[in-house]
Amino acid sequence: MGNQSGPAVGIPLRRRPFLARATWHVVFIALVCNAADAVLTVVWVQNGIAEEANVLLRGLVNDHPLLFVALKLVLVPCGLFLLWRLRRHSLALVGLYAIFAVYGAVFLRHLVLTVHLA
């Protein structure tokens, strides 16, 4: 039990209310960005404006758009829920914040493209 590298290391989230709240907000924003991404991707693919970047889902969004949206609205929240449950582990927190960053960037890309097309 020697010297730790910082004041937050090893302290549970419940004893760091700011970090716990911030992490919850990160999860919520990632969920909203995922839902927007699912819907906007279908709209853009159906109108020939863009194509799905994920090779595994590309065929699904073209052939079964509702299934694509349903799958994204189930799988991403399940992954976020799993990481949320494991949030005491630093790697899970890194995963949560990485997903937030990726979906935030994807949402910004959708926003820029929408403004550009308007």
C-alpha positions in Angstrom: 0.0 0.0 0.0 2.6 2.5 -1.1 2.4 5.8 -2.8 -0.3 6.0 -5.5 0.0 8.0 -8.7 -2.9 10.4 -8.0 -5.7 11.2 -5.6 -8.4 9.4 -7.6 -6.6 6.0 -8.1 -8.3 3.3 -6.1 -11.1 5.5 -4.8 -14.5 4.0 -5.8 -16.7 6.1 -8.1 -19.4 6.5 -5.3 -16.8 8.4 -3.4 -16.0 10.6 -6.4 -19.5 12.0 -7.2 -18.4 14.4 -9.9 -16.7 11.6 -11.9 -19.7 9.3 -11.4 -22.1 12.0 -12.7 -19.7 12.8 -15.5 -19.5 9.2 -16.5 -23.3 8.8 -16.5 -23.6 11.9 -18.7 -21.0 10.4 -21.1 -23.1 7.2 -21.3 -26.3 9.1 -21.9 -24.7 11.3 -24.7 -23.2 8.2 -26.3 -26.7 6.6 -26.4 -28.3 9.7 -28.0 -25.4 10.0 -30.5 -25.8 6.3 -31.4 -29.6 6.7 -32.0 -29.0 9.8 -34.2 -26.3 7.9 -36.1 -28.5 5.0 -36.7 -31.4 7.1 -38.1 -29.2 9.5 -40.1 -27.2 6.7 -41.6 -30.3 5.0 -42.9 -31.7 8.3 -44.3 -28.4 9.1 -46.1 -27.8 5.5 -47.4 -31.4 5.4 -48.7 -30.9 8.7 -50.5 -27.5 7.8 -51.9 -25.6 10.5 -50.0 -23.4 8.2 -47.9 -22.6 4.6 -47.2 -22.2 2.7 -43.9 -18.6 2.8 -42.7 -18.9 -0.5 -40.8 -18.3 -3.2 -43.3 -20.2 -5.8 -41.2 -23.3 -3.6 -41.2 -23.1 -2.2 -44.7 -25.3 -5.0 -46.3 -27.8 -4.8 -43.4 -28.4 -1.0 -43.8 -28.9 -1.5 -47.5 -31.2 -4.5 -47.4 -33.0 -4.2 -44.0 -32.8 -0.7 -42.7 -35.2 -1.2 -39.8 -33.3 -4.2 -38.6 -30.1 -2.1 -38.9 -31.6 0.5 -36.6 -33.0 -2.1 -34.2 -29.6 -3.8 -34.0 -27.7 -0.6 -33.3 -30.3 0.4 -30.7 -29.9 -2.9 -28.9 -26.2 -3.8 -29.3 -24.6 -0.4 -28.4 -26.7 0.1 -25.2 -25.9 -3.5 -24.2 -22.1 -2.8 -24.6 -22.5 0.5 -22.7 -24.4 -1.2 -19.9 -21.7 -3.8 -19.6 -19.0 -1.2 -19.4 -21.1 0.9 -16.9 -21.4 -2.2 -14.7 -17.6 -2.7 -14.8 -16.9 1.0 -14.4 -14.8 0.4 -11.2 -12.1 -1.0 -13.5 -10.1 1.7 -15.3 -10.1 -0.2 -18.6 -14.0 -0.1 -18.6 -13.9 3.7 -18.0 -11.4 4.1 -20.8 -13.9 2.1 -23.0 -16.8 4.3 -22.0 -15.0 7.5 -22.8 -13.6 6.0 -26.0 -17.1 5.1 -27.2 -18.3 8.6 -26.2 -15.5 10.2 -28.2 -16.2 8.0 -31.3 -19.9 8.6 -31.3 -19.4 12.3 -30.6 -17.1 12.5 -33.6 -19.6 10.6 -35.7 -22.4 12.9 -34.6 -20.3 15.9 -35.4 -19.7 14.4 -38.9 -23.4 14.0 -39.4 -24.0 17.6 -38.3 -21.4 18.9 -40.7 -22.7 16.9 -43.6 -26.3 18.0 -42.8 -25.3 21.7 -42.7 -23.3 21.2 -45.9 -26.3 19.7 -47.7 -28.7 22.3 -46.5 
